[in-house]
C-alpha cells in the first residue's frame, strides 16, 4: 500500500511538466502538495517510530530532518510568488528531497521493516496507515473549505 502511494506521489511530480508560461499548472502543483503533505504526515506518524525501532535514533533523526525540510519547502512555496525564481528553486528542491526520501524508504527501510515486523504487525500497520490517511485527507478537505469560505468573505468585504 505504501509503495503504491509513493508511486502516485512520484507520478504527481512527473506531471509537473511546464505549461505555456513555462510553469507547471497550478492544479498539478496543488495535487502534488496535497499528496506530499499526506505522505509526510503518514511517515511521521507511522514510519518514524519504526525507523527508531529498526534502525535506531541516528537514522530516525536523518529521516526526521528530511521530513522537516520538506515541510519547510512546502510552506515556502506559499510565501513566494508563483513562478518567481525563489518559488522555482524551492519546487526543485522539494522534488529532490521527496525523491531522496522515497528512494530511501523503498530501497532501504521497507525491506528492513518487512524483516523486522511479523505478519500481524504488518497488517496492523497497513490498517492504521489507511485509517490515518483517510482521517488526514478529511482534515485537509475541511481546512480547505474553511479557507475558501474565509477568502469569499474577505472578497465580499472589499
C-alpha positions as CSV (number, residue, x, y, z in Angstrom):
1,X,0.0,0.0,0.0
2,X,2.7,2.5,1.0
3,X,4.7,1.7,-2.2
4,X,1.6,2.3,-4.3
5,X,1.0,5.7,-2.7
6,X,4.6,6.6,-3.2
7,X,4.3,5.8,-6.9
8,X,1.3,8.1,-7.0
9,X,3.3,10.8,-5.4
10,X,6.1,10.4,-7.9
11,X,3.6,10.5,-10.7
12,X,2.4,13.9,-9.3
13,X,5.9,15.2,-9.6
14,X,6.3,13.8,-13.1
15,X,3.0,15.6,-14.0
16,X,4.6,19.0,-13.2
17,X,5.7,19.5,-16.8
18,X,5.8,23.2,-17.6
19,X,2.8,24.7,-19.4
20,X,2.8,27.5,-22.0
21,X,4.1,30.0,-19.4
22,X,7.0,27.8,-18.6
23,X,5.5,26.9,-15.2
24,X,3.7,23.8,-14.0
25,X,-0.1,24.2,-14.0
26,X,-1.4,25.4,-10.5
27,X,-3.8,22.5,-10.2
28,X,-0.9,20.0,-10.7
29,X,1.2,21.8,-8.1
30,X,-1.7,21.7,-5.6
31,X,-2.3,18.0,-6.2
32,X,1.4,17.2,-5.7
33,X,1.5,19.3,-2.5
34,X,-1.6,17.6,-1.1
35,X,-0.2,14.1,-1.8
36,X,3.2,15.1,-0.4
37,X,1.6,16.6,2.7
38,X,-0.3,13.4,3.3
39,X,2.8,11.3,2.7
40,X,4.9,13.3,5.1
41,X,2.3,13.2,7.8
42,X,1.8,9.4,7.5
43,X,5.5,8.9,7.6
44,X,5.8,11.0,10.7
45,X,3.0,9.2,12.5
46,X,3.6,5.6,11.4
47,X,7.0,5.1,9.9
48,X,9.2,7.2,12.1
49,X,8.6,5.0,15.2
50,X,9.5,2.0,13.1
51,X,12.7,3.7,12.0
52,X,13.7,4.3,15.6
53,X,12.9,0.7,16.5
54,X,14.5,-1.0,13.5
55,X,17.3,1.4,12.5
56,X,18.0,3.4,15.7
57,X,17.9,7.1,16.8
58,X,20.6,8.3,14.4
59,X,18.8,7.0,11.3
60,X,15.5,8.3,12.6
61,X,17.0,11.7,13.1
62,X,18.2,11.8,9.5
63,X,14.7,10.9,8.2
64,X,13.1,13.5,10.6
65,X,15.4,16.2,9.2
66,X,14.4,15.3,5.6
67,X,10.7,15.4,6.6
68,X,11.2,18.8,8.3
69,X,13.0,20.1,5.2
70,X,10.0,19.0,3.0
71,X,7.6,20.8,5.4
72,X,9.6,24.0,5.2
73,X,9.9,23.9,1.4
74,X,6.1,23.3,1.1
75,X,5.5,26.3,3.3
76,X,7.9,28.4,1.4
77,X,6.2,27.7,-1.9
78,X,3.2,29.6,-0.5
79,X,5.4,32.6,0.6
80,X,6.9,33.4,-2.8
81,X,5.0,34.5,-5.9
82,X,4.2,31.6,-8.1
83,X,6.8,31.4,-10.9
84,X,9.4,33.6,-9.2
85,X,12.9,32.3,-9.1
86,X,12.7,31.7,-5.4
87,X,9.5,29.7,-5.9
88,X,11.0,27.6,-8.8
89,X,14.2,26.9,-6.7
90,X,12.1,25.6,-3.8
91,X,9.9,23.5,-6.1
92,X,13.0,21.8,-7.5
93,X,14.5,21.4,-4.0
94,X,11.2,19.9,-2.8
95,X,11.2,17.4,-5.7
96,X,14.8,16.4,-4.9
97,X,14.0,15.9,-1.2
98,X,10.9,13.9,-1.9
99,X,12.7,11.6,-4.4
100,X,15.6,11.0,-1.9
101,X,13.0,10.2,0.8
102,X,11.1,7.8,-1.4
103,X,14.2,6.1,-2.6
104,X,15.4,5.7,1.0
105,X,12.1,4.1,2.0
106,X,11.8,1.8,-1.0
107,X,15.4,0.6,-1.2
108,X,16.5,0.6,2.5
109,X,13.7,0.9,5.0
110,X,10.8,-1.0,3.6
111,X,12.9,-4.2,3.2
112,X,14.2,-3.9,6.8
113,X,10.6,-3.2,8.1
114,X,9.4,-6.4,6.3
115,X,12.1,-8.4,8.1
116,X,11.5,-6.8,11.5
117,X,7.7,-6.9,11.6
118,X,5.7,-10.1,11.9
119,X,2.6,-10.7,9.8
120,X,0.2,-9.3,12.5
121,X,2.3,-6.1,12.9
122,X,2.4,-5.6,9.1
123,X,-1.3,-6.0,8.8
124,X,-1.9,-3.6,11.8
125,X,0.4,-1.1,10.1
126,X,-1.4,-1.2,6.8
127,X,-4.8,-0.8,8.6
128,X,-3.5,2.0,10.8
129,X,-1.9,3.9,7.8
130,X,-5.1,3.6,5.8
131,X,-7.3,4.9,8.6
132,X,-4.9,7.8,9.3
133,X,-4.7,8.6,5.6
134,X,-8.5,8.9,5.4
135,X,-8.6,11.0,8.6
136,X,-5.9,13.3,7.4
137,X,-7.5,13.6,3.9
138,X,-10.8,14.6,5.5
139,X,-9.0,17.1,7.8
140,X,-7.3,18.7,4.8
141,X,-10.6,19.0,2.9
142,X,-12.3,20.6,5.9
143,X,-9.4,23.1,6.2
144,X,-9.5,24.0,2.5
145,X,-13.3,24.6,2.8
146,X,-12.8,26.9,5.7
147,X,-10.1,28.8,3.9
148,X,-12.2,29.1,0.8
149,X,-15.1,30.5,2.8
150,X,-12.8,33.0,4.5
151,X,-11.5,34.1,1.1
152,X,-15.0,34.6,-0.1
153,X,-15.9,36.6,3.0
154,X,-12.9,38.8,2.6
155,X,-13.8,39.4,-1.1
156,X,-17.3,40.5,0.0
157,X,-15.9,43.0,2.5
158,X,-13.8,44.7,-0.2
